[in-house]
Amino acid sequence: SERDDLAFLMEARHTDVEFLIESGSDPAQIFRAHKSLLAMRNEVFEAMFYGNHSEKLQYRVTGLRADGFFTLLRYLYTQAASLINIPQALHTRTAAETFRVSRLVEACDAFLGTSLQPADVCYVLEYTIAKGSTKTLDSLIDKHLKENAGQVIKCKEFIAASEETVLKILKNPC
């Protein structure tokens, strides 16, 4: 029978590297993976594992959310993006940008483009303020505000949003 790469990741079978993911006040999470598979699929991992620090067994990763990093790993094992909601897609997009996985960045953008609802606009806007905006996300937000500004302003997320987010939404020419 065919072997399933993802099963090896999910069950942490025969792994030879650990990633300690630390993000703000979230508890650190450990993910175990396979150096050779990651190196074959991605040049950043290849340089990390077979460059100057190849003897390391654990890598500390800061600035990425655990759900985004895990979705990146899952993508590298399956070559399929498994995106389920807006926050996870944004976290995955950041991980994909960090590790230069352009197809996954594109998959995240496509998911965001088809899944974004008025209630999500404030979250995406706050995310771009914190992480840096991109042309794709900016145009997605602008498009949504042009079409749904009234709905965005009525959402509870708008009331809870930061002052900067509220001002950006109110200044947007609808």
C-alpha positions in Angstrom: 0.0 0.0 0.0 1.1 3.6 -0.5 2.6 5.4 2.4 1.1 8.6 3.6 3.6 11.4 4.3 1.0 13.3 6.4 0.6 10.3 8.7 4.3 10.4 9.5 3.9 14.1 10.4 0.7 13.7 12.4 2.1 10.7 14.4 5.6 12.2 14.6 7.1 8.9 13.4 10.8 8.8 12.6 11.1 12.6 13.1 14.5 14.2 13.4 13.8 17.8 14.0 11.7 19.8 16.4 10.3 23.3 16.1 9.5 25.3 19.2 6.9 27.9 18.2 6.7 30.9 20.5 4.2 33.7 19.8 3.5 36.4 22.3 1.6 35.2 25.3 0.5 32.0 23.6 1.9 28.9 25.2 4.9 27.5 23.2 4.1 24.6 21.0 6.4 21.9 19.7 6.1 20.3 16.2 8.2 17.4 15.1 9.0 16.9 11.4 11.4 15.3 9.0 14.5 17.3 7.8 14.9 15.5 4.5 11.2 16.0 3.4 11.2 19.7 4.4 14.5 20.3 2.7 13.4 18.6 -0.5 10.3 20.8 -0.6 11.7 24.1 0.5 15.0 25.9 0.0 14.7 27.8 3.3 14.5 24.6 5.2 17.3 23.1 3.1 19.6 26.0 4.0 18.5 25.8 7.7 19.2 22.0 8.0 22.1 21.5 5.6 23.9 24.9 6.0 25.9 26.1 9.0 23.5 24.8 11.7 22.8 21.3 10.4 23.7 19.7 13.7 20.7 21.3 15.5 17.8 19.1 16.5 15.5 21.9 17.7 14.8 25.3 16.2 13.1 28.1 18.1 10.7 30.0 15.9 9.3 33.3 17.1 6.8 35.7 15.5 4.7 33.0 13.9 1.4 31.5 15.3 1.4 27.8 15.9 -1.7 27.2 13.7 0.0 29.0 10.8 3.3 27.1 11.1 1.5 23.7 11.4 -0.6 24.5 8.3 2.7 25.4 6.5 4.2 22.0 7.6 1.0 20.2 6.5 1.2 21.9 3.1 4.8 20.9 2.6 3.9 17.3 3.4 0.7 17.2 1.2 1.1 20.0 -1.4 -2.5 21.0 -0.5 -3.6 24.0 1.5 -5.9 23.1 4.3 -7.4 26.5 5.3 -10.4 26.7 7.5 -10.9 30.3 8.7 -9.6 33.8 8.2 -7.3 34.0 11.2 -5.7 30.7 10.4 -5.3 31.7 6.7 -3.6 35.0 7.8 -1.3 33.1 10.2 -0.5 30.6 7.5 0.2 33.4 5.0 2.8 34.9 7.4 4.5 31.5 7.9 4.5 30.9 4.1 6.0 34.4 3.5 8.6 33.8 6.2 9.7 30.4 4.6 9.1 31.7 1.0 6.4 29.2 0.0 4.8 31.4 -2.7 2.2 28.9 -3.8 0.9 28.7 -0.2 0.8 32.5 0.0 -1.3 32.5 -3.2 -3.6 29.8 -1.8 -4.1 31.9 1.3 -4.8 35.0 -0.8 -7.4 33.0 -2.8 -9.0 31.7 0.4 -9.2 35.2 1.9 -10.7 36.5 -1.4 -13.5 34.0 -1.4 -14.1 33.7 2.4 -13.9 37.3 3.7 -17.1 38.5 5.3 -17.9 42.0 6.7 -17.2 40.7 10.2 -13.7 39.7 9.2 -12.6 43.1 7.7 -11.5 44.6 11.0 -9.4 41.5 11.9 -7.7 41.5 8.5 -7.1 45.2 8.7 -5.6 45.0 12.2 -3.5 42.1 11.0 -2.1 44.2 8.1 -1.4 47.1 10.5 0.5 44.7 12.8 2.3 42.6 10.2 2.7 45.1 7.4 0.2 45.5 4.5 0.5 43.9 1.1 -1.0 45.0 -2.2 -3.2 41.9 -2.3 -4.6 42.3 1.2 -5.0 46.1 0.8 -7.0 45.7 -2.4 -9.1 43.0 -0.8 -9.9 45.3 2.2 -10.6 48.2 -0.1 -12.9 46.1 -2.3 -14.8 44.9 0.7 -15.2 48.3 2.2 -16.5 49.7 -1.1 -19.1 47.0 -1.3 -19.9 46.5 2.4 -18.8 49.5 4.5 -22.2 49.8 6.1 -22.2 46.2 7.2 -18.6 46.4 8.4 -19.4 49.4 10.6 -22.4 47.5 12.1 -20.3 44.5 13.2 -19.3 44.0 16.8 -15.7 43.6 15.6 -15.8 47.3 14.4 -16.8 48.5 17.9 -13.9 46.4 19.5 -11.4 47.4 16.8 -8.3 49.6 17.5 -8.5 53.3 17.0 -6.2 53.0 13.9 -8.5 50.4 12.3 -11.6 52.4 13.0 -10.0 55.5 11.5 -8.8 53.6 8.4 -12.3 52.3 7.8 -14.0 55.7 8.3 -11.5 57.5 6.1 -12.0 54.9 3.3 -13.8 56.5 0.4 -16.9 54.4 -0.2 
